[in-house]
Protein backbone atom coordinates (compact mmCIF):
# COMPACT_ATOMS: atom_id res chain seq x y z
CA UNK A 1 0.00 0.00 0.00
CA UNK A 2 1.58 3.34 -1.00
CA UNK A 3 2.05 5.88 1.77
CA UNK A 4 0.26 9.21 2.00
CA UNK A 5 1.96 11.87 -0.14
CA UNK A 6 4.78 9.43 -0.96
CA UNK A 7 5.51 8.82 -4.62
CA UNK A 8 8.96 7.27 -4.29
CA UNK A 9 8.67 3.84 -2.65
CA UNK A 10 12.41 3.17 -2.70
CA UNK A 11 14.18 2.51 0.58
CA UNK A 12 15.08 5.78 2.33
CA UNK A 13 18.82 6.17 2.92
CA UNK A 14 20.92 8.63 4.92
CA UNK A 15 21.92 10.23 1.62
CA UNK A 16 18.23 10.71 0.80
CA UNK A 17 17.63 12.34 4.19
CA UNK A 18 20.48 14.77 3.60
CA UNK A 19 19.23 15.52 0.09
CA UNK A 20 15.81 16.40 1.49
CA UNK A 21 17.31 19.32 3.39
CA UNK A 22 19.14 20.54 0.30
CA UNK A 23 15.89 20.31 -1.66
CA UNK A 24 13.86 22.07 1.03
CA UNK A 25 11.71 18.99 1.72
CA UNK A 26 10.49 18.35 5.26
CA UNK A 27 11.44 15.08 6.98
CA UNK A 28 8.67 13.19 8.84
CA UNK A 29 9.87 10.94 11.67
CA UNK A 30 8.00 8.87 14.28
CA UNK A 31 8.96 6.30 16.87
CA UNK A 32 8.01 2.63 16.79
CA UNK A 33 8.84 -0.20 19.18
CA UNK A 34 7.14 -3.28 17.69
CA UNK A 35 6.52 -5.04 14.37
CA UNK A 36 2.80 -4.25 14.02
CA UNK A 37 3.11 -0.53 14.75
CA UNK A 38 6.23 -0.16 12.61
CA UNK A 39 4.50 -1.73 9.61
CA UNK A 40 1.59 0.73 9.88
CA UNK A 41 3.88 3.73 10.43
CA UNK A 42 6.00 2.72 7.44
CA UNK A 43 2.98 2.23 5.16
CA UNK A 44 1.64 5.65 6.16
CA UNK A 45 4.68 7.26 4.56
CA UNK A 46 7.11 8.44 7.26
CA UNK A 47 10.70 8.99 6.14
CA UNK A 48 12.42 7.87 9.33
CA UNK A 49 11.41 5.53 12.16
CA UNK A 50 13.14 5.93 15.51
CA UNK A 51 13.38 2.91 17.79
CA UNK A 52 13.65 5.25 20.75
CA UNK A 53 14.89 4.49 24.22
CA UNK A 54 11.53 6.07 25.08
CA UNK A 55 10.47 2.42 24.93
CA UNK A 56 11.60 2.50 28.55
CA UNK A 57 8.65 4.81 29.28
CA UNK A 58 6.10 3.73 26.67
CA UNK A 59 6.58 -0.03 26.68
CA UNK A 60 8.01 -0.74 30.15
CA UNK A 61 6.39 1.99 32.26
CA UNK A 62 9.63 3.42 33.65
CA UNK A 63 9.76 7.08 34.68
CA UNK A 64 12.92 7.74 32.65
CA UNK A 65 14.80 6.27 29.70
CA UNK A 66 17.76 5.30 31.86
CA UNK A 67 16.73 1.74 32.90
CA UNK A 68 16.36 0.26 29.41
CA UNK A 69 19.18 -2.13 28.52
CA UNK A 70 21.15 -2.81 25.37
CA UNK A 71 19.52 -6.24 25.03
CA UNK A 72 16.05 -4.68 25.32
CA UNK A 73 16.83 -2.07 22.66
CA UNK A 74 18.09 -4.81 20.36
CA UNK A 75 14.84 -6.75 20.87
CA UNK A 76 12.68 -3.73 20.00
CA UNK A 77 14.84 -2.70 17.04
CA UNK A 78 14.87 -6.18 15.56
CA UNK A 79 11.07 -6.31 15.81
CA UNK A 80 10.68 -2.93 14.12
CA UNK A 81 13.03 -3.74 11.24
CA UNK A 82 10.94 -6.78 10.34
CA UNK A 83 7.93 -4.52 9.73
CA UNK A 84 9.62 -1.81 7.64
CA UNK A 85 10.17 -1.69 3.89
CA UNK A 86 10.71 1.99 3.07
CA UNK A 87 11.59 4.17 6.07
CA UNK A 88 15.12 4.68 7.39
CA UNK A 89 15.24 2.91 10.77
CA UNK A 90 17.31 4.55 13.51
CA UNK A 91 17.96 2.94 16.90
CA UNK A 92 18.85 4.80 20.09
CA UNK A 93 21.94 3.61 21.90
CA UNK A 94 20.79 3.31 25.53
CA UNK A 95 22.34 4.96 28.57
CA UNK A 96 25.63 3.34 29.53
CA UNK A 97 26.30 1.75 26.17
CA UNK A 98 28.53 4.52 24.80
CA UNK A 99 29.47 6.90 27.63
CA UNK A 100 32.26 4.86 29.26
CA UNK A 101 34.94 4.41 26.57
CA UNK A 102 35.09 4.83 22.81
CA UNK A 103 35.97 1.15 22.54
CA UNK A 104 32.80 0.15 24.42
CA UNK A 105 30.78 2.55 22.29
CA UNK A 106 32.04 1.07 19.03
CA UNK A 107 31.65 -2.51 20.26
CA UNK A 108 28.04 -1.92 21.32
CA UNK A 109 27.26 0.00 18.13
CA UNK A 110 28.55 -2.87 16.00
CA UNK A 111 26.48 -5.32 18.03
CA UNK A 112 23.27 -3.35 17.49
CA UNK A 113 23.89 -3.08 13.75
CA UNK A 114 24.70 -6.78 13.38
CA UNK A 115 21.86 -8.11 15.53
CA UNK A 116 19.01 -5.81 14.43
CA UNK A 117 19.47 -4.75 10.82
CA UNK A 118 18.74 -1.09 11.57
CA UNK A 119 20.04 1.57 9.18
CA UNK A 120 21.59 3.95 11.72
CA UNK A 121 22.10 4.74 15.40
CA UNK A 122 21.31 7.80 17.52
CA UNK A 123 23.43 9.08 20.41
CA UNK A 124 22.75 11.88 22.90
CA UNK A 125 25.44 14.48 23.53
CA UNK A 126 27.80 16.93 21.89
CA UNK A 127 31.57 17.38 21.71
CA UNK A 128 32.12 14.97 24.61
CA UNK A 129 31.06 12.00 22.47
CA UNK A 130 32.45 13.18 19.13
CA UNK A 131 35.37 10.71 19.26
CA UNK A 132 32.96 7.78 19.63
CA UNK A 133 30.82 9.07 16.78
CA UNK A 134 33.89 9.46 14.60
CA UNK A 135 34.93 5.85 15.23
CA UNK A 136 31.43 4.61 14.39
CA UNK A 137 31.26 6.60 11.17
CA UNK A 138 34.74 5.39 10.20
CA UNK A 139 33.53 1.83 10.80
CA UNK A 140 30.66 2.43 8.38
CA UNK A 141 27.88 3.06 10.92
CA UNK A 142 25.59 6.06 10.16
CA UNK A 143 24.98 8.20 13.25
CA UNK A 144 22.26 10.71 14.12
CA UNK A 145 23.08 13.19 16.87
CA UNK A 146 20.78 14.49 19.63
CA UNK A 147 21.15 17.85 21.39
CA UNK A 148 19.10 20.07 23.71
CA UNK A 149 17.00 18.15 26.18
CA UNK A 150 18.74 14.78 26.27
CA UNK A 151 16.56 12.49 28.42
CA UNK A 152 19.44 10.21 29.40
CA UNK A 153 20.87 13.21 31.30
CA UNK A 154 17.61 14.03 33.06
CA UNK A 155 19.10 13.70 36.55
CA UNK A 156 21.79 16.20 35.58
CA UNK A 157 19.20 18.66 34.26
CA UNK A 158 16.81 18.14 37.15
CA UNK A 159 13.71 18.10 34.98
CA UNK A 160 12.25 18.16 31.47
CA UNK A 161 12.21 21.92 31.01
CA UNK A 162 13.25 23.85 27.90
CA UNK A 163 17.02 23.80 27.38
CA UNK A 164 19.44 26.44 26.03
CA UNK A 165 17.38 29.47 27.00
CA UNK A 166 20.52 31.18 28.32
CA UNK A 167 23.16 32.50 25.93
CA UNK A 168 26.02 30.31 27.17
CA UNK A 169 24.12 27.05 26.70
CA UNK A 170 22.71 28.21 23.38
CA UNK A 171 26.20 29.06 22.12
CA UNK A 172 27.49 25.65 23.22
CA UNK A 173 24.60 23.90 21.49
CA UNK A 174 25.44 25.55 18.17
CA UNK A 175 29.10 24.62 18.61
CA UNK A 176 28.14 21.05 19.50
CA UNK A 177 26.00 20.81 16.37
CA UNK A 178 28.99 21.85 14.28
CA UNK A 179 31.20 19.30 16.03
CA UNK A 180 28.65 16.51 15.45
CA UNK A 181 28.34 17.41 11.78
CA UNK A 182 32.13 17.44 11.41
CA UNK A 183 32.33 14.07 13.20
CA UNK A 184 30.08 12.63 10.49
CA UNK A 185 26.51 12.73 11.82
CA UNK A 186 24.06 12.59 8.92
CA UNK A 187 21.35 14.39 10.91
CA UNK A 188 20.79 15.87 14.37
CA UNK A 189 17.70 15.81 16.57
CA UNK A 190 17.18 18.90 18.73
CA UNK A 191 14.74 18.56 21.60
CA UNK A 192 12.89 21.20 23.61
CA UNK A 193 14.91 24.30 22.76
CA UNK A 194 13.71 27.79 21.73
CA UNK A 195 12.44 27.96 18.15
CA UNK A 196 14.76 30.82 17.17
CA UNK A 197 17.76 28.78 18.34
CA UNK A 198 16.62 25.85 16.19
CA UNK A 199 16.74 28.12 13.15
CA UNK A 200 20.26 29.22 14.02
CA UNK A 201 21.38 25.60 14.37
CA UNK A 202 19.76 24.65 11.05
CA UNK A 203 21.61 27.51 9.35
CA UNK A 204 24.91 26.69 11.04
CA UNK A 205 25.22 23.12 9.72
CA UNK A 206 24.57 21.44 6.39
CA UNK A 207 23.02 18.29 7.90
CA UNK A 208 19.26 18.08 8.57
CA UNK A 209 17.99 19.28 11.94
CA UNK A 210 14.96 17.36 13.20
CA UNK A 211 12.98 19.00 15.96
CA UNK A 212 10.81 17.84 18.83
CA UNK A 213 9.41 20.69 20.86
CA UNK A 214 11.84 22.95 19.02
CA UNK A 215 9.73 24.83 16.49
CA UNK A 216 10.28 24.61 12.75
CA UNK A 217 13.29 22.67 11.52
CA UNK A 218 14.23 20.47 8.56
CA UNK A 219 11.91 17.82 9.98
CA UNK A 220 9.92 16.72 13.01
CA UNK A 221 9.79 13.67 15.28
CA UNK A 222 7.16 12.62 17.82
CA UNK A 223 6.55 9.56 19.96
CA UNK A 224 3.90 7.60 18.07
CA UNK A 225 1.94 6.65 21.20
CA UNK A 226 1.75 10.31 22.20
CA UNK A 227 0.54 11.64 18.84
CA UNK A 228 -2.05 8.84 18.65
CA UNK A 229 -3.46 9.77 22.05
CA UNK A 230 -2.66 6.48 23.77
CA UNK A 231 -1.00 8.28 26.68
CA UNK A 232 -3.89 10.37 27.98
CA UNK A 233 -1.92 12.01 30.81
CA UNK A 234 0.80 13.46 28.58
CA UNK A 235 -0.04 16.74 26.84
CA UNK A 236 3.02 19.00 26.52
CA UNK A 237 2.72 22.22 24.53
CA UNK A 238 4.65 20.85 21.55
CA UNK A 239 2.49 17.75 21.10
CA UNK A 240 -0.26 17.65 18.47
CA UNK A 241 -2.61 14.72 19.14
CA UNK A 242 -3.96 13.23 15.89
CA UNK A 243 -6.27 10.58 17.35
CA UNK A 244 -7.77 9.33 20.60
CA UNK A 245 -6.69 5.72 20.42
CA UNK A 246 -7.03 5.29 24.18
CA UNK A 247 -10.77 5.98 23.93
CA UNK A 248 -11.17 3.81 20.84
CA UNK A 249 -9.47 0.90 22.60
CA UNK A 250 -11.42 1.38 25.81
CA UNK A 251 -14.73 1.42 23.93
CA UNK A 252 -13.84 -1.63 21.86
CA UNK A 253 -12.58 -3.66 24.81
CA UNK A 254 -15.56 -2.63 26.91
CA UNK A 255 -17.91 -3.83 24.18
CA UNK A 256 -16.00 -7.13 23.97
CA UNK A 257 -16.38 -7.64 27.72
CA UNK A 258 -20.10 -6.90 27.46
CA UNK A 259 -20.56 -9.34 24.56
CA UNK A 260 -18.67 -12.14 26.32
CA UNK A 261 -20.55 -11.76 29.57
CA UNK A 262 -23.94 -11.56 27.83
CA UNK A 263 -23.22 -14.64 25.73
CA UNK A 264 -23.51 -12.66 22.50
CA UNK A 265 -19.92 -13.56 21.52
CA UNK A 266 -19.34 -15.88 19.80
CA UNK A 267 -22.56 -16.03 17.77
CA UNK A 268 -23.57 -18.73 15.28
CA UNK A 269 -21.50 -17.18 12.46
CA UNK A 270 -18.40 -17.09 14.63
CA UNK A 271 -18.31 -20.83 15.39
CA UNK A 272 -16.88 -23.81 13.50
PyMOL commands that set and color helices and strands:
alter all, ss='L'
color gray80, all
select helices_A, chain A and resi 14-22+35-43+55-58+70-82+102-116+127-138+151-157+167-183+195-204+224-227+245-262+268-270
alter helices_A, ss='H'
color red, helices_A
select strands_A, chain A and resi 27-31+48-51+88-92+120-122+143-148+187-191+208-212+219-222
alter strands_A, ss='S'
color yellow, strands_A
deselect
rebuild
show_as cartoon
